[in-house]
Amino acid sequence: MSVTKQFGSFNELLESSELPVLVDFYAPWCGPCQLMTGILDKVSDKMKDKVQIVKINTDNYPEIASQYKVYALPTLVLFKDGAPVDRVEGVIQADQLCDRLAVHA
Protein backbone atom coordinates (compact mmCIF):
# COMPACT_ATOMS: atom_id res chain seq x y z
CA MET A 1 0.00 0.00 0.00
CA SER A 2 1.33 3.41 -0.97
CA VAL A 3 1.67 6.19 1.56
CA THR A 4 2.02 9.81 0.52
CA LYS A 5 4.61 11.79 2.45
CA GLN A 6 6.06 15.23 1.91
CA PHE A 7 9.79 15.92 2.16
CA GLY A 8 11.77 19.10 1.70
CA SER A 9 13.99 17.34 -0.83
CA PHE A 10 14.69 13.96 -2.35
CA ASN A 11 18.01 13.82 -0.48
CA GLU A 12 16.17 14.47 2.80
CA LEU A 13 13.93 11.49 2.06
CA LEU A 14 16.92 9.23 1.37
CA GLU A 15 18.91 10.40 4.37
CA SER A 16 16.00 10.25 6.83
CA SER A 17 15.17 6.60 6.12
CA GLU A 18 16.68 3.95 8.37
CA LEU A 19 15.70 1.34 5.77
CA PRO A 20 16.92 1.00 2.19
CA VAL A 21 14.66 3.04 -0.12
CA LEU A 22 13.31 1.55 -3.36
CA VAL A 23 12.35 4.38 -5.70
CA ASP A 24 9.89 3.65 -8.50
CA PHE A 25 10.45 6.23 -11.24
CA TYR A 26 7.21 6.24 -13.23
CA ALA A 27 4.82 8.36 -15.29
CA PRO A 28 1.01 8.21 -15.15
CA TRP A 29 0.77 7.66 -18.93
CA CYS A 30 3.16 4.65 -18.84
CA GLY A 31 1.33 1.30 -19.19
CA PRO A 32 4.13 -0.88 -17.75
CA CYS A 33 4.37 1.56 -14.82
CA GLN A 34 0.72 0.82 -14.00
CA LEU A 35 1.57 -2.90 -13.87
CA MET A 36 4.29 -2.17 -11.33
CA THR A 37 1.79 -0.61 -8.91
CA GLY A 38 0.25 -3.98 -8.00
CA ILE A 39 3.66 -5.66 -7.98
CA LEU A 40 5.06 -3.04 -5.61
CA ASP A 41 2.05 -3.46 -3.32
CA LYS A 42 2.91 -7.18 -3.02
CA VAL A 43 6.58 -6.40 -2.42
CA SER A 44 5.64 -3.83 0.21
CA ASP A 45 3.49 -6.38 2.04
CA LYS A 46 6.32 -8.95 2.06
CA MET A 47 9.18 -6.58 2.88
CA LYS A 48 7.60 -3.70 4.83
CA ASP A 49 10.14 -4.06 7.66
CA LYS A 50 13.13 -4.27 5.30
CA VAL A 51 12.59 -1.60 2.63
CA GLN A 52 10.70 1.66 2.12
CA ILE A 53 9.06 2.08 -1.30
CA VAL A 54 8.70 5.55 -2.80
CA LYS A 55 7.16 6.54 -6.14
CA ILE A 56 8.55 9.49 -8.10
CA ASN A 57 6.49 10.86 -11.00
CA THR A 58 9.10 11.77 -13.61
CA ASP A 59 6.70 14.24 -15.23
CA ASN A 60 6.67 16.23 -11.98
CA TYR A 61 10.35 15.72 -11.06
CA PRO A 62 12.35 15.48 -14.30
CA GLU A 63 15.48 16.82 -12.59
CA ILE A 64 15.58 13.87 -10.17
CA ALA A 65 15.06 11.41 -13.03
CA SER A 66 17.86 13.08 -14.98
CA GLN A 67 20.19 13.10 -11.97
CA TYR A 68 19.87 9.30 -11.70
CA LYS A 69 19.95 8.72 -15.47
CA VAL A 70 16.42 7.38 -15.73
CA TYR A 71 15.77 7.02 -19.46
CA ALA A 72 13.27 4.13 -19.46
CA LEU A 73 10.08 3.69 -17.48
CA PRO A 74 9.50 2.12 -15.11
CA THR A 75 12.93 2.25 -13.50
CA LEU A 76 13.45 1.06 -9.95
CA VAL A 77 16.51 2.30 -8.06
CA LEU A 78 17.41 0.94 -4.64
CA PHE A 79 19.20 3.40 -2.36
CA LYS A 80 21.08 2.35 0.76
CA ASP A 81 22.66 4.97 3.03
CA GLY A 82 21.65 7.58 0.44
CA ALA A 83 23.51 5.97 -2.47
CA PRO A 84 22.14 3.87 -5.36
CA VAL A 85 23.08 0.18 -4.96
CA ASP A 86 20.81 -1.60 -7.46
CA ARG A 87 18.68 -0.77 -10.49
CA VAL A 88 15.97 -2.48 -12.54
CA GLU A 89 14.55 -1.12 -15.79
CA GLY A 90 11.18 -2.43 -16.92
CA VAL A 91 8.64 -4.66 -15.23
CA ILE A 92 9.90 -7.29 -12.78
CA GLN A 93 7.78 -9.84 -10.94
CA ALA A 94 7.26 -9.49 -7.18
CA ASP A 95 9.19 -12.65 -6.21
CA GLN A 96 12.19 -11.67 -8.36
CA LEU A 97 12.20 -8.15 -6.93
CA CYS A 98 11.98 -9.46 -3.36
CA ASP A 99 14.98 -11.71 -4.04
CA ARG A 100 17.01 -8.76 -5.34
CA LEU A 101 16.00 -6.57 -2.42
CA ALA A 102 16.85 -9.26 0.14
CA VAL A 103 20.50 -9.10 -0.95
CA HIS A 104 20.67 -5.45 0.18
CA ALA A 105 18.25 -5.46 3.12
C-alpha angles and dihedrals in degrees: 000000000000122000122198115223132170122225131179090233142354090250090054089054092050095045096045095055118094088195129063109271121227109202118201108204105201145148126221092234093054113104097199088049089059089054090055092059093072092040092052090049089057092046091049091052092051098041106027092128094047106043140023115221120211129180120214118193104218091203089062097037108032092152092062091047090050093047090058094040096245105173101151130051131258098030121169118201122187115210123196120183088354096303129103111252104166139017137194125188118200132007118330126182119250096246093050092048092048089052091052092046093049090063090062101032 
